[in-house]
């Protein structure tokens, strides 16, 4: 969950590649990345997505109608 909280910001949805790199540098997510920090962080976010989905599935329980 922390990965998603750290990386996902709605105002970045349509940001340029340069803006995303600046954002990642600002939150220190470029350190220790040997290649493309955008790709590495995108993969981190993608790997964290199932955790968010599973948590949402547990918490969301539709009301049963009688």
mmCIF file of the N, C-alpha and C atoms, coordinates in Angstrom:
data_MODEL
# 
_entry.id   MODEL 
# 
loop_
_atom_site.group_PDB 
_atom_site.id 
_atom_site.type_symbol 
_atom_site.label_atom_id 
_atom_site.label_alt_id 
_atom_site.label_comp_id 
_atom_site.label_asym_id 
_atom_site.label_entity_id 
_atom_site.label_seq_id 
_atom_site.pdbx_PDB_ins_code 
_atom_site.Cartn_x 
_atom_site.Cartn_y 
_atom_site.Cartn_z 
_atom_site.occupancy 
_atom_site.B_iso_or_equiv 
_atom_site.pdbx_formal_charge 
_atom_site.auth_seq_id 
_atom_site.auth_comp_id 
_atom_site.auth_asym_id 
_atom_site.auth_atom_id 
_atom_site.pdbx_PDB_model_num 
ATOM 1   N N  . UNK A 1 1  ? 0.825   -1.190 0.000   1.00 0.00 ? 1  UNK A N  1 
ATOM 2   C CA . UNK A 1 1  ? 0.000   0.000  0.000   1.00 0.00 ? 1  UNK A CA 1 
ATOM 3   C C  . UNK A 1 1  ? 0.869   1.254  0.000   1.00 0.00 ? 1  UNK A C  1 
ATOM 4   N N  . UNK A 1 2  ? 1.980   1.211  0.715   1.00 0.00 ? 2  UNK A N  1 
ATOM 5   C CA . UNK A 1 2  ? 2.844   2.388  0.779   1.00 0.00 ? 2  UNK A CA 1 
ATOM 6   C C  . UNK A 1 2  ? 3.393   2.775  -0.586  1.00 0.00 ? 2  UNK A C  1 
ATOM 7   N N  . UNK A 1 3  ? 3.656   1.776  -1.429  1.00 0.00 ? 3  UNK A N  1 
ATOM 8   C CA . UNK A 1 3  ? 4.133   2.074  -2.785  1.00 0.00 ? 3  UNK A CA 1 
ATOM 9   C C  . UNK A 1 3  ? 3.117   2.928  -3.529  1.00 0.00 ? 3  UNK A C  1 
ATOM 10  N N  . UNK A 1 4  ? 1.873   2.536  -3.459  1.00 0.00 ? 4  UNK A N  1 
ATOM 11  C CA . UNK A 1 4  ? 0.818   3.260  -4.168  1.00 0.00 ? 4  UNK A CA 1 
ATOM 12  C C  . UNK A 1 4  ? 0.644   4.654  -3.572  1.00 0.00 ? 4  UNK A C  1 
ATOM 13  N N  . UNK A 1 5  ? 0.644   4.742  -2.263  1.00 0.00 ? 5  UNK A N  1 
ATOM 14  C CA . UNK A 1 5  ? 0.479   6.036  -1.611  1.00 0.00 ? 5  UNK A CA 1 
ATOM 15  C C  . UNK A 1 5  ? 1.620   6.977  -1.994  1.00 0.00 ? 5  UNK A C  1 
ATOM 16  N N  . UNK A 1 6  ? 2.820   6.446  -2.065  1.00 0.00 ? 6  UNK A N  1 
ATOM 17  C CA . UNK A 1 6  ? 3.984   7.258  -2.412  1.00 0.00 ? 6  UNK A CA 1 
ATOM 18  C C  . UNK A 1 6  ? 3.980   7.688  -3.869  1.00 0.00 ? 6  UNK A C  1 
ATOM 19  N N  . UNK A 1 7  ? 3.615   6.781  -4.760  1.00 0.00 ? 7  UNK A N  1 
ATOM 20  C CA . UNK A 1 7  ? 3.778   7.037  -6.193  1.00 0.00 ? 7  UNK A CA 1 
ATOM 21  C C  . UNK A 1 7  ? 2.556   7.609  -6.901  1.00 0.00 ? 7  UNK A C  1 
ATOM 22  N N  . UNK A 1 8  ? 1.371   7.325  -6.410  1.00 0.00 ? 8  UNK A N  1 
ATOM 23  C CA . UNK A 1 8  ? 0.186   7.739  -7.158  1.00 0.00 ? 8  UNK A CA 1 
ATOM 24  C C  . UNK A 1 8  ? -0.313  9.098  -6.709  1.00 0.00 ? 8  UNK A C  1 
ATOM 25  N N  . UNK A 1 9  ? -0.365  9.995  -7.652  1.00 0.00 ? 9  UNK A N  1 
ATOM 26  C CA . UNK A 1 9  ? -0.959  11.316 -7.451  1.00 0.00 ? 9  UNK A CA 1 
ATOM 27  C C  . UNK A 1 9  ? -1.788  11.605 -8.694  1.00 0.00 ? 9  UNK A C  1 
ATOM 28  N N  . UNK A 1 10 ? -3.037  11.883 -8.500  1.00 0.00 ? 10 UNK A N  1 
ATOM 29  C CA . UNK A 1 10 ? -3.959  12.070 -9.613  1.00 0.00 ? 10 UNK A CA 1 
ATOM 30  C C  . UNK A 1 10 ? -3.490  13.162 -10.573 1.00 0.00 ? 10 UNK A C  1 
ATOM 31  N N  . UNK A 1 11 ? -2.831  14.186 -10.060 1.00 0.00 ? 11 UNK A N  1 
ATOM 32  C CA . UNK A 1 11 ? -2.392  15.274 -10.929 1.00 0.00 ? 11 UNK A CA 1 
ATOM 33  C C  . UNK A 1 11 ? -1.213  14.880 -11.818 1.00 0.00 ? 11 UNK A C  1 
ATOM 34  N N  . UNK A 1 12 ? -0.696  13.672 -11.672 1.00 0.00 ? 12 UNK A N  1 
ATOM 35  C CA . UNK A 1 12 ? 0.395   13.197 -12.527 1.00 0.00 ? 12 UNK A CA 1 
ATOM 36  C C  . UNK A 1 12 ? -0.104  12.350 -13.700 1.00 0.00 ? 12 UNK A C  1 
ATOM 37  N N  . UNK A 1 13 ? -1.395  12.137 -13.782 1.00 0.00 ? 13 UNK A N  1 
ATOM 38  C CA . UNK A 1 13 ? -1.934  11.252 -14.828 1.00 0.00 ? 13 UNK A CA 1 
ATOM 39  C C  . UNK A 1 13 ? -1.507  11.657 -16.233 1.00 0.00 ? 13 UNK A C  1 
ATOM 40  N N  . UNK A 1 14 ? -1.482  12.935 -16.504 1.00 0.00 ? 14 UNK A N  1 
ATOM 41  C CA . UNK A 1 14 ? -1.161  13.411 -17.857 1.00 0.00 ? 14 UNK A CA 1 
ATOM 42  C C  . UNK A 1 14 ? 0.146   14.196 -17.878 1.00 0.00 ? 14 UNK A C  1 
ATOM 43  N N  . UNK A 1 15 ? 0.986   13.981 -16.883 1.00 0.00 ? 15 UNK A N  1 
ATOM 44  C CA . UNK A 1 15 ? 2.252   14.698 -16.797 1.00 0.00 ? 15 UNK A CA 1 
ATOM 45  C C  . UNK A 1 15 ? 3.226   14.205 -17.859 1.00 0.00 ? 15 UNK A C  1 
ATOM 46  N N  . UNK A 1 16 ? 4.098   15.096 -18.265 1.00 0.00 ? 16 UNK A N  1 
ATOM 47  C CA . UNK A 1 16 ? 5.128   14.737 -19.235 1.00 0.00 ? 16 UNK A CA 1 
ATOM 48  C C  . UNK A 1 16 ? 6.171   13.841 -18.571 1.00 0.00 ? 16 UNK A C  1 
ATOM 49  N N  . UNK A 1 17 ? 6.970   13.210 -19.391 1.00 0.00 ? 17 UNK A N  1 
ATOM 50  C CA . UNK A 1 17 ? 8.034   12.351 -18.880 1.00 0.00 ? 17 UNK A CA 1 
ATOM 51  C C  . UNK A 1 17 ? 8.999   13.168 -18.009 1.00 0.00 ? 17 UNK A C  1 
ATOM 52  N N  . UNK A 1 18 ? 9.300   14.366 -18.444 1.00 0.00 ? 18 UNK A N  1 
ATOM 53  C CA . UNK A 1 18 ? 10.204  15.236 -17.685 1.00 0.00 ? 18 UNK A CA 1 
ATOM 54  C C  . UNK A 1 18 ? 9.611   15.587 -16.321 1.00 0.00 ? 18 UNK A C  1 
ATOM 55  N N  . UNK A 1 19 ? 8.325   15.885 -16.290 1.00 0.00 ? 19 UNK A N  1 
ATOM 56  C CA . UNK A 1 19 ? 7.648   16.207 -15.025 1.00 0.00 ? 19 UNK A CA 1 
ATOM 57  C C  . UNK A 1 19 ? 7.668   15.003 -14.082 1.00 0.00 ? 19 UNK A C  1 
ATOM 58  N N  . UNK A 1 20 ? 7.449   13.805 -14.623 1.00 0.00 ? 20 UNK A N  1 
ATOM 59  C CA . UNK A 1 20 ? 7.488   12.595 -13.798 1.00 0.00 ? 20 UNK A CA 1 
ATOM 60  C C  . UNK A 1 20 ? 8.884   12.350 -13.226 1.00 0.00 ? 20 UNK A C  1 
ATOM 61  N N  . UNK A 1 21 ? 9.912   12.566 -14.051 1.00 0.00 ? 21 UNK A N  1 
ATOM 62  C CA . UNK A 1 21 ? 11.281  12.403 -13.561 1.00 0.00 ? 21 UNK A CA 1 
ATOM 63  C C  . UNK A 1 21 ? 11.574  13.391 -12.447 1.00 0.00 ? 21 UNK A C  1 
ATOM 64  N N  . UNK A 1 22 ? 11.133  14.627 -12.608 1.00 0.00 ? 22 UNK A N  1 
ATOM 65  C CA . UNK A 1 22 ? 11.324  15.643 -11.575 1.00 0.00 ? 22 UNK A CA 1 
ATOM 66  C C  . UNK A 1 22 ? 10.626  15.242 -10.291 1.00 0.00 ? 22 UNK A C  1 
ATOM 67  N N  . UNK A 1 23 ? 9.423   14.716 -10.416 1.00 0.00 ? 23 UNK A N  1 
ATOM 68  C CA . UNK A 1 23 ? 8.672   14.246 -9.251  1.00 0.00 ? 23 UNK A CA 1 
ATOM 69  C C  . UNK A 1 23 ? 9.421   13.123 -8.544  1.00 0.00 ? 23 UNK A C  1 
ATOM 70  N N  . UNK A 1 24 ? 9.915   12.145 -9.298  1.00 0.00 ? 24 UNK A N  1 
ATOM 71  C CA . UNK A 1 24 ? 10.631  11.008 -8.713  1.00 0.00 ? 24 UNK A CA 1 
ATOM 72  C C  . UNK A 1 24 ? 11.920  11.446 -8.020  1.00 0.00 ? 24 UNK A C  1 
ATOM 73  N N  . UNK A 1 25 ? 12.601  12.402 -8.604  1.00 0.00 ? 25 UNK A N  1 
ATOM 74  C CA . UNK A 1 25 ? 13.810  12.939 -7.970  1.00 0.00 ? 25 UNK A CA 1 
ATOM 75  C C  . UNK A 1 25 ? 13.433  13.645 -6.672  1.00 0.00 ? 25 UNK A C  1 
ATOM 76  N N  . UNK A 1 26 ? 12.336  14.385 -6.701  1.00 0.00 ? 26 UNK A N  1 
ATOM 77  C CA . UNK A 1 26 ? 11.889  15.113 -5.518  1.00 0.00 ? 26 UNK A CA 1 
ATOM 78  C C  . UNK A 1 26 ? 11.544  14.206 -4.343  1.00 0.00 ? 26 UNK A C  1 
ATOM 79  N N  . UNK A 1 27 ? 11.075  13.002 -4.627  1.00 0.00 ? 27 UNK A N  1 
ATOM 80  C CA . UNK A 1 27 ? 10.730  12.072 -3.541  1.00 0.00 ? 27 UNK A CA 1 
ATOM 81  C C  . UNK A 1 27 ? 11.800  10.978 -3.380  1.00 0.00 ? 27 UNK A C  1 
ATOM 82  N N  . UNK A 1 28 ? 12.952  11.211 -3.978  1.00 0.00 ? 28 UNK A N  1 
ATOM 83  C CA . UNK A 1 28 ? 14.117  10.327 -3.827  1.00 0.00 ? 28 UNK A CA 1 
ATOM 84  C C  . UNK A 1 28 ? 13.885  8.915  -4.369  1.00 0.00 ? 28 UNK A C  1 
ATOM 85  N N  . UNK A 1 29 ? 13.041  8.766  -5.396  1.00 0.00 ? 29 UNK A N  1 
ATOM 86  C CA . UNK A 1 29 ? 12.758  7.432  -5.937  1.00 0.00 ? 29 UNK A CA 1 
ATOM 87  C C  . UNK A 1 29 ? 13.668  7.102  -7.129  1.00 0.00 ? 29 UNK A C  1 
ATOM 88  N N  . UNK A 1 30 ? 14.649  7.907  -7.389  1.00 0.00 ? 30 UNK A N  1 
ATOM 89  C CA . UNK A 1 30 ? 15.594  7.647  -8.469  1.00 0.00 ? 30 UNK A CA 1 
ATOM 90  C C  . UNK A 1 30 ? 16.897  7.030  -7.952  1.00 0.00 ? 30 UNK A C  1 
ATOM 91  N N  . UNK A 1 31 ? 17.120  7.142  -6.647  1.00 0.00 ? 31 UNK A N  1 
ATOM 92  C CA . UNK A 1 31 ? 18.371  6.657  -6.056  1.00 0.00 ? 31 UNK A CA 1 
ATOM 93  C C  . UNK A 1 31 ? 18.434  5.134  -6.092  1.00 0.00 ? 31 UNK A C  1 
ATOM 94  N N  . UNK A 1 32 ? 19.584  4.638  -6.517  1.00 0.00 ? 32 UNK A N  1 
ATOM 95  C CA . UNK A 1 32 ? 19.808  3.204  -6.566  1.00 0.00 ? 32 UNK A CA 1 
ATOM 96  C C  . UNK A 1 32 ? 19.216  2.521  -7.793  1.00 0.00 ? 32 UNK A C  1 
ATOM 97  N N  . UNK A 1 33 ? 18.580  3.288  -8.662  1.00 0.00 ? 33 UNK A N  1 
ATOM 98  C CA . UNK A 1 33 ? 17.996  2.730  -9.885  1.00 0.00 ? 33 UNK A CA 1 
ATOM 99  C C  . UNK A 1 33 ? 19.056  2.802  -10.973 1.00 0.00 ? 33 UNK A C  1 
ATOM 100 N N  . UNK A 1 34 ? 19.431  1.665  -11.522 1.00 0.00 ? 34 UNK A N  1 
ATOM 101 C CA . UNK A 1 34 ? 20.514  1.620  -12.501 1.00 0.00 ? 34 UNK A CA 1 
ATOM 102 C C  . UNK A 1 34 ? 20.077  2.088  -13.881 1.00 0.00 ? 34 UNK A C  1 
ATOM 103 N N  . UNK A 1 35 ? 18.840  1.865  -14.215 1.00 0.00 ? 35 UNK A N  1 
ATOM 104 C CA . UNK A 1 35 ? 18.388  2.231  -15.558 1.00 0.00 ? 35 UNK A CA 1 
ATOM 105 C C  . UNK A 1 35 ? 17.329  3.316  -15.479 1.00 0.00 ? 35 UNK A C  1 
ATOM 106 N N  . UNK A 1 36 ? 16.233  3.104  -16.115 1.00 0.00 ? 36 UNK A N  1 
ATOM 107 C CA . UNK A 1 36 ? 15.185  4.113  -16.229 1.00 0.00 ? 36 UNK A CA 1 
ATOM 108 C C  . UNK A 1 36 ? 14.338  4.181  -14.955 1.00 0.00 ? 36 UNK A C  1 
ATOM 109 N N  . UNK A 1 37 ? 14.404  5.293  -14.210 1.00 0.00 ? 37 UNK A N  1 
ATOM 110 C CA . UNK A 1 37 ? 13.615  5.386  -12.980 1.00 0.00 ? 37 UNK A CA 1 
ATOM 111 C C  . UNK A 1 37 ? 12.107  5.391  -13.241 1.00 0.00 ? 37 UNK A C  1 
ATOM 112 N N  . UNK A 1 38 ? 11.683  5.877  -14.396 1.00 0.00 ? 38 UNK A N  1 
ATOM 113 C CA . UNK A 1 38 ? 10.247  5.855  -14.715 1.00 0.00 ? 38 UNK A CA 1 
ATOM 114 C C  . UNK A 1 38 ? 9.754   4.416  -14.833 1.00 0.00 ? 38 UNK A C  1 
ATOM 115 N N  . UNK A 1 39 ? 10.506  3.612  -15.556 1.00 0.00 ? 39 UNK A N  1 
ATOM 116 C CA . UNK A 1 39 ? 10.114  2.215  -15.751 1.00 0.00 ? 39 UNK A CA 1 
ATOM 117 C C  . UNK A 1 39 ? 10.124  1.459  -14.419 1.00 0.00 ? 39 UNK A C  1 
ATOM 118 N N  . UNK A 1 40 ? 11.159  1.649  -13.618 1.00 0.00 ? 40 UNK A N  1 
ATOM 119 C CA . UNK A 1 40 ? 11.265  0.969  -12.334 1.00 0.00 ? 40 UNK A CA 1 
ATOM 120 C C  . UNK A 1 40 ? 10.103  1.321  -11.419 1.00 0.00 ? 40 UNK A C  1 
ATOM 121 N N  . UNK A 1 41 ? 9.764   2.595  -11.333 1.00 0.00 ? 41 UNK A N  1 
ATOM 122 C CA . UNK A 1 41 ? 8.682   3.022  -10.454 1.00 0.00 ? 41 UNK A CA 1 
ATOM 123 C C  . UNK A 1 41 ? 7.313   2.625  -11.003 1.00 0.00 ? 41 UNK A C  1 
ATOM 124 N N  . UNK A 1 42 ? 7.173   2.599  -12.318 1.00 0.00 ? 42 UNK A N  1 
ATOM 125 C CA . UNK A 1 42 ? 5.926   2.122  -12.920 1.00 0.00 ? 42 UNK A CA 1 
ATOM 126 C C  . UNK A 1 42 ? 5.724   0.645  -12.586 1.00 0.00 ? 42 UNK A C  1 
ATOM 127 N N  . UNK A 1 43 ? 6.787   -0.134 -12.651 1.00 0.00 ? 43 UNK A N  1 
ATOM 128 C CA . UNK A 1 43 ? 6.690   -1.555 -12.300 1.00 0.00 ? 43 UNK A CA 1 
ATOM 129 C C  . UNK A 1 43 ? 6.381   -1.734 -10.817 1.00 0.00 ? 43 UNK A C  1 
ATOM 130 N N  . UNK A 1 44 ? 6.980   -0.899 -9.964  1.00 0.00 ? 44 UNK A N  1 
ATOM 131 C CA . UNK A 1 44 ? 6.674   -0.956 -8.532  1.00 0.00 ? 44 UNK A CA 1 
ATOM 132 C C  . UNK A 1 44 ? 5.191   -0.705 -8.288  1.00 0.00 ? 44 UNK A C  1 
ATOM 133 N N  . UNK A 1 45 ? 4.659   0.281  -8.988  1.00 0.00 ? 45 UNK A N  1 
ATOM 134 C CA . UNK A 1 45 ? 3.246   0.624  -8.847  1.00 0.00 ? 45 UNK A CA 1 
ATOM 135 C C  . UNK A 1 45 ? 2.362   -0.508 -9.357  1.00 0.00 ? 45 UNK A C  1 
ATOM 136 N N  . UNK A 1 46 ? 2.744   -1.078 -10.476 1.00 0.00 ? 46 UNK A N  1 
ATOM 137 C CA . UNK A 1 46 ? 1.973   -2.185 -11.047 1.00 0.00 ? 46 UNK A CA 1 
ATOM 138 C C  . UNK A 1 46 ? 1.991   -3.410 -10.125 1.00 0.00 ? 46 UNK A C  1 
ATOM 139 N N  . UNK A 1 47 ? 3.125   -3.685 -9.527  1.00 0.00 ? 47 UNK A N  1 
ATOM 140 C CA . UNK A 1 47 ? 3.228   -4.832 -8.612  1.00 0.00 ? 47 UNK A CA 1 
ATOM 141 C C  . UNK A 1 47 ? 2.421   -4.603 -7.337  1.00 0.00 ? 47 UNK A C  1 
ATOM 142 N N  . UNK A 1 48 ? 2.249   -3.351 -6.946  1.00 0.00 ? 48 UNK A N  1 
ATOM 143 C CA . UNK A 1 48 ? 1.490   -3.042 -5.737  1.00 0.00 ? 48 UNK A CA 1 
ATOM 144 C C  . UNK A 1 48 ? -0.020  -3.031 -5.989  1.00 0.00 ? 48 UNK A C  1 
ATOM 145 N N  . UNK A 1 49 ? -0.422  -2.895 -7.222  1.00 0.00 ? 49 UNK A N  1 
ATOM 146 C CA . UNK A 1 49 ? -1.849  -2.784 -7.557  1.00 0.00 ? 49 UNK A CA 1 
ATOM 147 C C  . UNK A 1 49 ? -2.688  -3.965 -7.044  1.00 0.00 ? 49 UNK A C  1 
ATOM 148 N N  . UNK A 1 50 ? -2.259  -5.204 -7.188  1.00 0.00 ? 50 UNK A N  1 
ATOM 149 C CA . UNK A 1 50 ? -3.082  -6.309 -6.676  1.00 0.00 ? 50 UNK A CA 1 
ATOM 150 C C  . UNK A 1 50 ? -3.355  -6.220 -5.174  1.00 0.00 ? 50 UNK A C  1 
ATOM 151 N N  . UNK A 1 51 ? -2.416  -5.682 -4.421  1.00 0.00 ? 51 UNK A N  1 
ATOM 152 C CA . UNK A 1 51 ? -2.627  -5.507 -2.982  1.00 0.00 ? 51 UNK A CA 1 
ATOM 153 C C  . UNK A 1 51 ? -3.786  -4.557 -2.730  1.00 0.00 ? 51 UNK A C  1 
ATOM 154 N N  . UNK A 1 52 ? -3.815  -3.469 -3.485  1.00 0.00 ? 52 UNK A N  1 
ATOM 155 C CA . UNK A 1 52 ? -4.896  -2.486 -3.344  1.00 0.00 ? 52 UNK A CA 1 
ATOM 156 C C  . UNK A 1 52 ? -6.228  -3.119 -3.751  1.00 0.00 ? 52 UNK A C  1 
ATOM 157 N N  . UNK A 1 53 ? -6.223  -3.853 -4.840  1.00 0.00 ? 53 UNK A N  1 
ATOM 158 C CA . UNK A 1 53 ? -7.448  -4.498 -5.326  1.00 0.00 ? 53 UNK A CA 1 
ATOM 159 C C  . UNK A 1 53 ? -7.951  -5.519 -4.308  1.00 0.00 ? 53 UNK A C  1 
ATOM 160 N N  . UNK A 1 54 ? -7.049  -6.338 -3.795  1.00 0.00 ? 54 UNK A N  1 
ATOM 161 C CA . UNK A 1 54 ? -7.445  -7.344 -2.799  1.00 0.00 ? 54 UNK A CA 1 
ATOM 162 C C  . UNK A 1 54 ? -7.990  -6.695 -1.540  1.00 0.00 ? 54 UNK A C  1 
ATOM 163 N N  . UNK A 1 55 ? -7.353  -5.638 -1.099  1.00 0.00 ? 55 UNK A N  1 
ATOM 164 C CA . UNK A 1 55 ? -7.826  -4.936 0.099   1.00 0.00 ? 55 UNK A CA 1 
ATOM 165 C C  . UNK A 1 55 ? -9.208  -4.338 -0.145  1.00 0.00 ? 55 UNK A C  1 
ATOM 166 N N  . UNK A 1 56 ? -9.397  -3.750 -1.309  1.00 0.00 ? 56 UNK A N  1 
ATOM 167 C CA . UNK A 1 56 ? -10.698 -3.180 -1.652  1.00 0.00 ? 56 UNK A CA 1 
ATOM 168 C C  . UNK A 1 56 ? -11.783 -4.244 -1.718  1.00 0.00 ? 56 UNK A C  1 
ATOM 169 N N  . UNK A 1 57 ? -11.448 -5.407 -2.236  1.00 0.00 ? 57 UNK A N  1 
ATOM 170 C CA . UNK A 1 57 ? -12.406 -6.506 -2.326  1.00 0.00 ? 57 UNK A CA 1 
ATOM 171 C C  . UNK A 1 57 ? -12.842 -6.955 -0.932  1.00 0.00 ? 57 UNK A C  1 
ATOM 172 N N  . UNK A 1 58 ? -11.901 -6.995 -0.007  1.00 0.00 ? 58 UNK A N  1 
ATOM 173 C CA . UNK A 1 58 ? -12.223 -7.397 1.367   1.00 0.00 ? 58 UNK A CA 1 
ATOM 174 C C  . UNK A 1 58 ? -13.123 -6.356 2.031   1.00 0.00 ? 58 UNK A C  1 
ATOM 175 N N  . UNK A 1 59 ? -12.793 -5.081 1.826   1.00 0.00 ? 59 UNK A N  1 
ATOM 176 C CA . UNK A 1 59 ? -13.533 -4.016 2.507   1.00 0.00 ? 59 UNK A CA 1 
ATOM 177 C C  . UNK A 1 59 ? -14.898 -3.728 1.884   1.00 0.00 ? 59 UNK A C  1 
ATOM 178 N N  . UNK A 1 60 ? -15.023 -3.967 0.595   1.00 0.00 ? 60 UNK A N  1 
ATOM 179 C CA . UNK A 1 60 ? -16.275 -3.651 -0.088  1.00 0.00 ? 60 UNK A CA 1 
ATOM 180 C C  . UNK A 1 60 ? -17.185 -4.870 -0.057  1.00 0.00 ? 60 UNK A C  1 
ATOM 181 N N  . UNK A 1 61 ? -18.260 -4.726 0.651   1.00 0.00 ? 61 UNK A N  1 
ATOM 182 C CA . UNK A 1 61 ? -19.232 -5.814 0.719   1.00 0.00 ? 61 UNK A CA 1 
ATOM 183 C C  . UNK A 1 61 ? -20.582 -5.217 0.354   1.00 0.00 ? 61 UNK A C  1 
ATOM 184 N N  . UNK A 1 62 ? -21.095 -5.576 -0.808  1.00 0.00 ? 62 UNK A N  1 
ATOM 185 C CA . UNK A 1 62 ? -22.392 -5.026 -1.211  1.00 0.00 ? 62 UNK A CA 1 
ATOM 186 C C  . UNK A 1 62 ? -23.502 -5.470 -0.258  1.00 0.00 ? 62 UNK A C  1 
ATOM 187 N N  . UNK A 1 63 ? -24.430 -4.604 -0.049  1.00 0.00 ? 63 UNK A N  1 
ATOM 188 C CA . UNK A 1 63 ? -25.574 -4.944 0.815   1.00 0.00 ? 63 UNK A CA 1 
ATOM 189 C C  . UNK A 1 63 ? -26.452 -5.952 0.122   1.00 0.00 ? 63 UNK A C  1 
ATOM 190 N N  . UNK A 1 64 ? -26.866 -6.947 0.889   1.00 0.00 ? 64 UNK A N  1 
ATOM 191 C CA . UNK A 1 64 ? -27.781 -7.943 0.342   1.00 0.00 ? 64 UNK A CA 1 
ATOM 192 C C  . UNK A 1 64 ? -29.207 -7.441 0.556   1.00 0.00 ? 64 UNK A C  1 
ATOM 193 N N  . UNK A 1 65 ? -29.975 -7.501 -0.500  1.00 0.00 ? 65 UNK A N  1 
ATOM 194 C CA . UNK A 1 65 ? -31.386 -7.076 -0.397  1.00 0.00 ? 65 UNK A CA 1 
ATOM 195 C C  . UNK A 1 65 ? -32.242 -8.284 -0.050  1.00 0.00 ? 65 UNK A C  1 
ATOM 196 N N  . UNK A 1 66 ? -33.217 -8.053 0.810   1.00 0.00 ? 66 UNK A N  1 
ATOM 197 C CA . UNK A 1 66 ? -34.078 -9.151 1.206   1.00 0.00 ? 66 UNK A CA 1 
ATOM 198 C C  . UNK A 1 66 ? -35.286 -9.256 0.322   1.00 0.00 ? 66 UNK A C  1 
# 
